[in-house]
Amino acid sequence: MSIVVLGVGNILEEDDGVAIYASAYLNANYTFSPEIEIINGGVEGINLLNLFLENDHIIILDTINLEDAAGSIYNIPSYELSGYGLNSGGAHEVGVMQCLDMIELMGKPQPKSNVLGIVPKSITFHMGLSEELTEKFGSYIDVIITYLKTCGIETHKKEEQQTLLKIIDDFKFPSHR
């Protein structure tokens, strides 16, 4: 079974980038057995269709705009979000859900997919995360790791760890990578 962790969001819109940072954080700080692919899907949306066609299980990391406290974390099967779109209706949310709809229209089997979503505090033009999501980031990573374990994926911390601040700075200043 091929499992992909897909982070979607926009790092230019503050908390909307949390899943991109989480994807980079997982890649920087963990190894996985069996090996899984962790993809920064950014705002690619519908351009990710082949990813959904070629894999058995897609774990979508994203913000999810629900009436709850910032930093609240949800694990929602994607089929429950059909027709709602995720977050604030940005290009990545609409496209990811459309990928699943298109697969159904094509008569192809749907991959198992779910959203590990975190409620944002602020989606505005700013790189970085709000204080609330910065504080909840470790919990978000823990939920992702715990979910991967339920999928039979073992996680191992790398000896050298990168901080969230370093991950964010690498996106702000790409030449530091």
Phi, psi and omega in degrees: 000128177268126180244131178236135171259121185243112175268127177236149180151181184232112182292347178277356183239052175047244188298340178298341180271002186303322181289328176293316177296320180297318178299313179296321180296315178298315179298320184285329192245354184223155165243160186228142179223120355295163183296140176234163177259132176244121188241134171273100181274351178048234179247030183293332176051239186299339177293353179267008184308313181300326177301318180287329179285331190259000183232155183275328186215121179245123176255110185267122175261132182193168167279154178220123187273092177239158178284086179202171181295143176305135180094354176293139187243137182232146171242106187237125174301137185302325182299335178287344181259358181305129179087350181260332188069156180260164170052231187256016179085018178293170185301322183291323182291311181301315182296319181296315179291326177294328177303314181294320178296320181294322178298318178297316180296330179281352181075018180269156177291138179284137172287155170294133179210147177209161180251123168263094188255150177234135182286125180281158171267315187216128173240099183212167182289097179191134176272135182122192180233153175296162178301320181298315181284330174299317179294327183268357186301315179301320177295321178297314178299318179300319178296318179298312180299316179298318179296318178301322178298322178293341178267006179084016180259122175272140177247143179227125178291137174288154182299314180264121183256144173255143179275163175302317180301319178295317179300312181297315179300324178296328176283324179290322185233077187303337180291345180279350183294000000 
